[in-house]
């Protein structure tokens, strides 16, 4: 009888831990500032009359994205405007993607300058959805790296409404938007999108898929320090890859980590150096 009670209690505990684990896997968190600035900025454009204010709203919206500098105009976004006839005058009307700077300029033209378009946005929820391999206290560990925010936005023009359900991927460490998907534009395969795929796969334990994404990144950019650091860890510990001998995997992992130390930014270079030291002088 006691054994039956024990087994029943154990089953209940295991069931509860499974539920809690799943809840933690998709735990809601505060929405990143960049997401709020971008979407609420759209709505602010329809209320301002001063051109300087409109300029600074657009400027703040642009700064929410990765890759904005003198030579690069942000990241690719779905071209939501191709669903509106008014946009036909633009050469890029039929393109499935616009860079984020062009997208924001289009919003400024239609919402603020011409006053022909209105927008409403509702931020539904935000959750941690992506992890990456990391190193902590002398062993392979996991760190959060990707945030997903779900937003519903509706553009209205001449009585015609079009609603988009955006999934906004934000970098957990710096809060910058790295991609927006809504099914209305082709998803371009680039380093940002591959990082997102790797993070989503790694969190779900799909290590082979994550490993292949990191391989693709370094095939595009052989000196990408972050990808070299992640794939170095996975290779050394044979996670998501196969090597006939442990020594072969460790040799290749060290090779990747040395490149991460050489090419990575200050943060990655420092972490890679720490990993190499631990591998050379493991704790006993």
C-alpha positions in Angstrom: 0.0 0.0 0.0 2.8 2.4 0.9 4.6 1.5 -2.3 1.5 2.4 -4.3 1.1 5.8 -2.5 4.8 6.5 -3.1 4.5 5.7 -6.8 1.3 7.8 -7.1 3.0 10.8 -5.4 6.1 10.4 -7.7 3.8 10.3 -10.8 2.1 13.5 -9.7 5.4 15.2 -9.1 6.7 14.2 -12.5 3.6 15.4 -14.1 3.7 18.8 -12.4 7.4 19.2 -13.2 6.7 18.5 -16.9 3.9 21.2 -16.9 6.2 23.7 -15.1 9.0 22.9 -17.5 6.8 23.6 -20.5 5.6 26.8 -19.0 9.2 28.0 -18.3 10.1 27.1 -21.9 7.6 29.7 -23.1 7.6 32.1 -20.1 6.2 35.5 -20.9 8.6 38.4 -20.3 8.4 42.3 -20.7 8.3 43.5 -24.3 11.7 44.9 -25.5 11.9 48.7 -25.7 12.8 48.5 -29.4 9.6 46.7 -30.2 7.5 49.3 -28.4 9.3 52.2 -30.0 8.9 50.8 -33.5 5.2 49.9 -33.3 4.0 52.8 -31.1 6.1 55.1 -33.4 3.8 54.1 -36.3 0.8 55.3 -34.4 2.5 58.5 -33.2 3.2 59.5 -36.8 -0.5 60.0 -37.4 -0.8 62.5 -34.5 2.1 64.9 -35.0 2.0 68.1 -37.0 5.6 69.2 -36.5 8.1 67.9 -39.1 11.0 67.9 -36.6 8.9 65.7 -34.3 8.1 63.3 -37.1 11.8 63.2 -38.1 12.8 62.1 -34.6 10.1 59.5 -34.3 11.3 58.0 -37.6 14.9 58.2 -36.4 14.0 56.4 -33.1 12.2 53.7 -35.1 15.2 53.2 -37.4 17.5 52.7 -34.4 15.4 49.7 -33.2 17.0 47.5 -35.9 20.3 45.8 -36.4 22.7 46.9 -39.2 21.8 50.6 -39.5 24.8 52.7 -40.4 25.9 55.0 -43.2 26.4 52.1 -45.7 23.7 49.7 -44.5 20.0 50.5 -44.4 18.9 48.0 -41.7 17.4 44.6 -42.0 14.9 43.1 -44.6 11.3 43.4 -43.6 8.2 42.0 -45.4 6.9 44.5 -47.9 3.4 45.1 -46.5 2.8 48.0 -48.8 2.6 45.9 -51.9 -1.0 45.1 -50.9 -2.0 48.8 -51.5 -2.5 50.3 -54.9 -1.2 53.7 -53.8 2.3 52.1 -53.5 2.4 51.1 -57.2 4.3 54.3 -58.0 7.4 52.9 -56.2 9.9 50.7 -58.1 10.0 48.3 -55.2 6.2 47.8 -55.1 6.3 44.2 -56.2 9.3 43.2 -54.1 8.6 40.9 -51.2 11.1 42.6 -49.0 12.1 46.2 -48.1 15.0 47.2 -45.9 13.9 48.6 -42.6 14.9 52.2 -43.4 12.9 52.2 -46.6 9.9 50.6 -44.8 10.0 53.4 -42.2 10.3 56.1 -44.9 7.2 54.6 -46.6 5.3 54.8 -43.3 6.4 58.4 -42.9 5.2 59.3 -46.4 1.8 57.6 -46.1 0.9 58.2 -42.4 2.5 61.6 -41.7 3.2 63.5 -44.9 0.2 62.4 -47.1 -2.2 61.6 -44.2 -3.7 58.8 -46.3 -3.0 55.8 -44.1 -3.8 55.0 -40.6 -2.4 52.2 -38.4 -3.4 50.5 -35.2 -1.1 48.1 -33.4 -1.6 45.7 -30.5 1.3 44.0 -28.8 -0.1 40.6 -27.7 2.7 39.0 -25.8 6.5 38.5 -25.5 8.4 35.3 -24.6 11.8 33.8 -24.5 12.0 31.4 -27.4 15.7 30.9 -28.3 18.8 29.5 -26.6 22.4 29.0 -27.6 25.3 26.8 -26.4 27.5 28.6 -23.9 30.2 27.8 -21.3 29.8 28.3 -17.5 31.8 27.1 -14.6 34.0 24.8 -16.7 31.3 23.0 -18.6 28.9 23.3 -21.5 25.8 25.3 -20.6 22.9 27.2 -22.1 22.1 30.9 -22.3 19.0 32.7 -23.5 19.5 34.7 -26.7 16.2 35.2 -28.6 13.0 37.0 -27.7 9.8 36.7 -29.7 7.0 39.3 -29.6 3.7 38.8 -31.3 2.0 41.9 -32.7 -1.2 42.5 -34.6 -1.1 45.6 -36.8 -3.8 46.9 -39.2 -3.2 49.4 -42.0 -6.3 51.3 -43.2 -6.3 53.2 -46.6 -9.4 54.5 -48.3 -11.6 52.2 -46.3 -9.5 49.1 -47.2 -8.0 47.3 -44.2 -5.2 44.8 -44.1 -4.2 43.1 -40.9 -0.8 41.5 -40.4 0.3 39.2 -37.6 3.9 40.0 -37.0 6.4 37.8 -35.1 9.2 40.0 -34.0 12.6 38.4 -33.1 14.7 40.5 -30.8 18.3 39.9 -29.6 18.1 39.1 -25.8 21.4 40.7 -25.0 21.1 44.1 -26.8 17.3 44.4 -27.4 17.7 45.1 -31.2 15.1 43.7 -33.6 16.8 41.2 -35.9 13.9 40.0 -37.9 10.1 40.4 -38.5 8.0 37.6 -40.1 4.3 37.7 -41.0 4.0 35.3 -43.9 3.5 38.1 -46.4 7.1 38.2 -47.6 9.8 35.7 -48.4 12.1 34.9 -45.6 15.6 35.8 -46.8 18.3 33.4 -45.7 21.0 35.6 -44.2 23.2 35.5 -41.1 20.5 37.0 -38.9 17.8 34.5 -40.0 20.2 31.6 -39.5 21.1 32.7 -36.0 17.3 32.8 -35.2 16.8 29.3 -36.7 19.7 28.0 -34.6 18.4 29.6 -31.4 14.8 28.2 -32.0 16.2 24.8 -32.7 18.6 24.7 -29.8 15.9 25.6 -27.3 13.9 22.6 -28.5 16.8 20.2 -28.3 17.2 20.0 -32.1 21.0 20.2 -31.9 21.7 18.7 -35.3 19.5 21.5 -36.9 21.2 24.2 -34.8 24.7 22.9 -35.7 23.9 23.0 -39.4 22.7 26.6 -39.0 26.0 27.6 -37.4 27.9 25.8 -40.2 25.9 27.8 -42.8 26.8 31.1 -41.0 30.5 30.4 -41.1 30.2 29.3 -44.7 28.8 32.8 -45.5 31.2 34.6 -43.1 34.2 32.6 -42.1 35.2 35.1 -39.4 31.9 35.3 -37.6 33.2 35.1 -34.0 29.9 34.3 -32.4 29.0 31.4 -34.7 32.6 30.1 -34.3 32.3 30.2 -30.6 28.9 28.3 -30.6 29.9 25.7 -33.1 33.2 25.2 -31.3 31.4 24.3 -28.1 29.0 21.9 -29.9 31.8 20.2 -31.8 34.1 19.8 -28.7 31.2 18.2 -26.8 29.8 16.4 -29.9 26.4 18.0 -29.6 24.5 17.9 -32.9 27.4 16.4 -34.8 29.2 13.1 -35.2 32.9 12.3 -35.1 34.3 8.7 -35.0 36.6 9.6 -32.1 36.3 12.0 -29.2 39.9 13.2 -29.9 38.9 14.2 -33.4 35.9 16.2 -32.2 37.9 17.9 -29.5 40.7 18.9 -31.9 38.1 20.4 -34.3 36.3 22.1 -31.5 39.6 23.7 -30.3 40.3 24.9 -33.8 36.9 26.6 -34.0 37.4 28.2 -30.6 40.8 29.5 -31.5 39.3 31.2 -34.5 36.5 32.6 -32.2 39.2 34.0 -30.0 41.0 35.5 -33.0 38.0 37.0 -34.9 35.4 37.6 -32.2 34.6 40.9 -30.6 35.8 41.7 -27.2 33.1 39.8 -25.4 33.3 36.7 -27.6 37.1 36.8 -27.7 37.3 36.9 -23.9 34.8 34.0 -23.5 36.7 31.9 -26.1 40.0 32.5 -24.3 38.4 31.4 -21.0 37.1 28.2 -22.7 40.4 27.4 -24.2 42.1 27.8 -20.8 39.6 25.5 -19.2 40.0 22.9 -21.9 43.8 23.0 -21.5 43.7 23.0 -17.7 40.4 21.1 -16.8 39.3 21.3 -13.2 40.0 18.2 -11.2 
